[in-house]
Amino acid sequence: MEFDVNALRSLSTVVSFVCFIGVVVWAFSRKNSAEFEQAANLPFEQD
């Protein structure tokens, strides 16, 4: 099977989109919300 340039571009677009959706799902996961909340408050903590 031979890929032309357009097929390679399409494949890379689909792979990039799947990775993007994975990052979005990970970022908005309830499992990570406590860790992100703690990281968001780091600048406000006193030494």
N, C-alpha and C positions, 0 to 999 in steps of 0.2 A: 504494500500500500504506500503510495507516494503522497506526501502532503505538499500542497503549494503554500505560498506565503499567506494567502487569505485564510486558509484553514488553521495555520499556526497562530495568526492574529486572533481568530475566533476562539481558539483553545486557550490562549493566554488571557483573553478577556473573561472567559467563563471561570478559569482558575482564580483570577484576581477577584472576581465577584464573590466566589465561594469563600475565599479567605476573608474578604471584607465582612460578609455576613457572619462568619465565625467570630471575628473580633467584636462585632456589635452584640452578638448573643452573649459572649463572655463578659463584655463590659456591663451589660444590663442584667446579668444574672443575679438573683437574690442571694446566692451563695457568697458572692464577692462583695456585697454591699457593706458589710461591717468593716472589712479591710479597707475599702475605699473611703468610708466615713472617717476612719482613723487617720488615713493618709491626708485627707482634706483638712483635718484639724491640726496637723503638724506645725504649720507656721504660727499658730496662736499659742502654742505651749511655751511656758517660761522655763528657762534653764535654772 
